[in-house]
C-alpha cells in the first residue's frame, strides 16, 4: 500500500509542476491606447474566436486581475495590470509608448 500511495503522490507532484509551468509562462501584451477590455484581450490573445464568446468563456474559466477574481468581459485593463487566466496563461499589460 505504501508504494501505491507514494506513486500517487509522485504523479500528483508531476501534475502540479506541469500546471505551474504552464501558468508561469507570463506574456507581455502591449496596448497603444489607454485601456483594453478583458474580452478584447481574450480575443487578441487567440483564447476565444470572437469577442462575443467572452461571456461564455468567463462563465467556465476563472480569471484573476491583479490577484482578484473577475468575470466581467468589459473590465478595463490598464498598463501594469496582471491578468491570470487560470490554467491557460498569465499576461502583463504594458503601454507601447
C-alpha positions in Angstrom: 0.0 0.0 0.0 2.9 2.4 0.8 4.3 2.0 -2.8 0.8 2.8 -4.2 0.3 5.9 -2.1 3.9 7.1 -2.8 3.3 6.6 -6.6 0.1 8.6 -6.5 1.8 11.4 -4.6 4.7 11.4 -7.1 2.3 11.5 -10.1 0.4 14.3 -8.4 3.6 16.3 -7.9 4.4 16.0 -11.5 1.0 17.2 -12.4 1.4 20.2 -10.2 4.7 21.1 -11.7 3.2 20.9 -15.2 0.4 23.2 -14.2 2.7 25.7 -12.5 5.0 25.8 -15.6 2.0 26.3 -17.8 0.8 29.3 -15.8 4.2 30.7 -15.1 4.8 31.4 -18.8 3.8 35.1 -18.5 3.4 37.1 -21.7 3.5 40.8 -22.2 0.7 42.4 -24.1 1.3 45.9 -25.3 -1.5 48.4 -25.9 -1.4 51.6 -27.9 -4.4 53.2 -26.1 -5.4 54.0 -22.5 -7.0 50.6 -21.8 -8.2 47.3 -23.4 -11.2 45.3 -22.1 -10.9 41.8 -20.9 -13.0 40.5 -23.8 -10.7 42.2 -26.3 -7.6 40.8 -24.6 -9.0 37.3 -24.8 -9.8 37.7 -28.5 -6.4 39.3 -29.3 -4.5 36.5 -27.5 -6.4 33.9 -29.5 -8.0 32.4 -26.5 -11.5 32.9 -27.9 -12.5 33.2 -31.6 -14.7 36.3 -31.2 -15.4 39.0 -28.7 -18.9 37.6 -28.2 -17.5 34.3 -26.9 -16.0 36.1 -23.9 -19.3 35.9 -21.9 -19.4 32.1 -22.1 -15.7 31.7 -21.7 -15.7 33.7 -18.4 -18.6 31.6 -17.1 -16.5 28.5 -17.4 -13.0 29.8 -16.6 -11.6 31.7 -13.7 -9.7 34.9 -14.4 -7.7 36.9 -11.9 -6.9 40.6 -12.5 -4.2 41.8 -10.2 -4.9 38.9 -7.9 -8.7 39.3 -7.7 -11.2 37.0 -9.4 -13.2 38.9 -12.1 -15.7 37.7 -14.7 -16.6 41.0 -16.4 -15.8 40.9 -20.1 -15.9 44.7 -20.2 -13.4 45.1 -17.3 -10.9 47.8 -18.4 -7.3 46.7 -18.2 -4.6 49.3 -17.9 -0.8 49.2 -18.3 0.8 47.4 -15.4 -2.3 45.2 -14.8 -1.6 41.5 -14.4 -4.2 39.1 -15.9 -4.0 35.4 -15.0 -6.3 33.1 -16.9 -6.2 30.1 -14.6 -4.7 27.1 -16.2 -4.1 28.8 -19.5 -1.7 31.8 -19.3 -0.7 34.9 -17.5 -0.5 38.3 -19.2 1.0 41.6 -18.2 -0.4 44.7 -19.8 2.1 47.3 -20.9 1.9 50.5 -22.9 3.7 50.7 -26.3 4.6 54.3 -25.6 
